[in-house]
Amino acid sequence: MKLSRLVQMILLVLIWVIVILAMVVLSLVSVASTAWSMPAWLILILIVTGGLLTGFVASSDRFAELDRQFEDKLGDLSDTEMLEVMQGLDDVRENLGINIELPIDGKKRKREDIDKVIRNLSDTELLHLKDQLRDGSIEEEKLITWLNSQREITE
């Protein structure tokens, strides 16, 4: 489920919970005071208001901007922060059964490209890269340049 869709669902549930609570409170007031009974037009106003708010929230184009903003904010995260977000979403999936899909196409493609490049390395190149990463002797700029050159070779 996309994050914007989850927000829509939460808003829809919230709208109808408020409408139902208002009807229950008005009914209790009506029962408690025998002089006033809740008129049918008040119930109709609550239902129509809930329907209008549902139509407003349920229109899909209103939340397209929300997905874009999520994608922009997630693009600004570092890899360690993104890992924390992904672990949190895994916890939500395990504990609540809600699968939330984040709009992270750019980072996903980058990771897939790096995976493809690493899969195409020979055993000696892979061992050399592993040793450099373990020792911390490889610089990030050199690694990115090297991975880009490997990507160009494989394409």
N, C-alpha and C positions, 0 to 999 in steps of 0.2 A: 504494500500500500504506500502510495506516495505521501510525503509529509503534508502537502497541501490538502490532500484528500482527508487525512486524519484530522486536520484542523477543521475542515468543513463538517465532518461527522460530529466532532465535539460540539461545535457551535449549534448544529441542528438539534442535538440531544438537549443542550442547555436551553434553547428556545422553548422546546416543548415541555421540559421540566418546569420552567418558569410559568408557562401558560397553565399547566395542570395544577401547580401549586396555587396560583392565583384563583383558579376555579374552586379548589378545595377550601381555601381560606374564606372566599366569599360564601360558599355553601355553609361553612361552619358559623359564620356571622349570621347568615340567614336563619339557620336552625336555632341559634342562641337567642336571637331577638325575634319574638313571635310577631312583632308589629311590622317587620319588613321581610319580605321574601325576595330572593334573588331573581330579578327579572330575566327573562329569556334573551332579551336584547343584549344584556351584559355578557352572557355566555357567548352569544354570536359575535360580539366585538372581540372577545378574547380569541376565539377560534379564527376569525378573519385576520386578526393581527398576527397570530402564529403562522397562518398560511402565507401571508405576505412576506414575513421575515424568512420563512423557509424558502420561498421563491428567490428572494434576494441572495441568500447565502448559498443556495444550491446551484446557482448559475456558475458554470465551470470557468468562464472567462474572468471572473472576479479574482480567482486565486492563481492565475497563470503568472502574475507578477510575483507572487509569493514564492513560487518555485525558482524563479530567476534570482530573487534575493537570497534564497537559501544557497543556491549554487555559487553565487558570488562570495558569500561569507565562508562557505566550505572551501572554496578555492584559496582563500587567504590563510587557511590553517596549515601548520607544518605537518610533516608526516607523523610525528609523535602525537600531536593533538588529534589528527585524523584517526590514528590507531585507538586512542582513548574513546573517541566518539563511536567508532565501530564496535569496540568492546561493550560500551554502554548499550548500544542497540542490540547486541547479542544477548545481553542480560535481559532487556525488555522482551525479546523474542522468547527466551527460555522461561521467564517468570510469568509473563502476561499472555504469551501466545500471539502478540501483535508483531507482524513483520513490516518494518518501515523501510522503504527504499529511499535512499538519499540521492539527490541529483548530483552525482559526482562523476560524470562522464569523462571530464578532462583528466582527473587523477587516475581513473580506472584505465583509460587508454595508455597513459604514461606507464603505469605499472605493467600492463600487458605487453607493451613494447620492450620494457626492460626484461621481462620474463622470457620473451621470444629471443632476445639477444643472448641472454645467459644460457638458454637451452641450446643455442647454436655454437657455443664455445667448445673447443676441444678439451679433452681431459687435462692436458698440461696447462692450457690457458685458464681453466677453471681453478686448478690447484694454485696457480700463481696469483690469481685474483683473490682467492680465499686466504692465502698467506698474507698478502698485502692488507686485506681488510682486518685480519686478526691482529697484525702488528700495528695497525693504524698508520702505516707508512704511505698510504695512498691519499692523495689530496682530492677533495671533492671535484674541483674543476677538471683535473686530469681524468677522473673516473667518468664524468659526464662527457667529456670530449671523446674518450675511448669508447664509451657505450654508443655515442652518436655515430662514430666511424664504423663500429660493428653493425649498427642498424642499417647504415647505408650499404654495406657490403651484402647483407642478407636480403635487402630489397632489390 
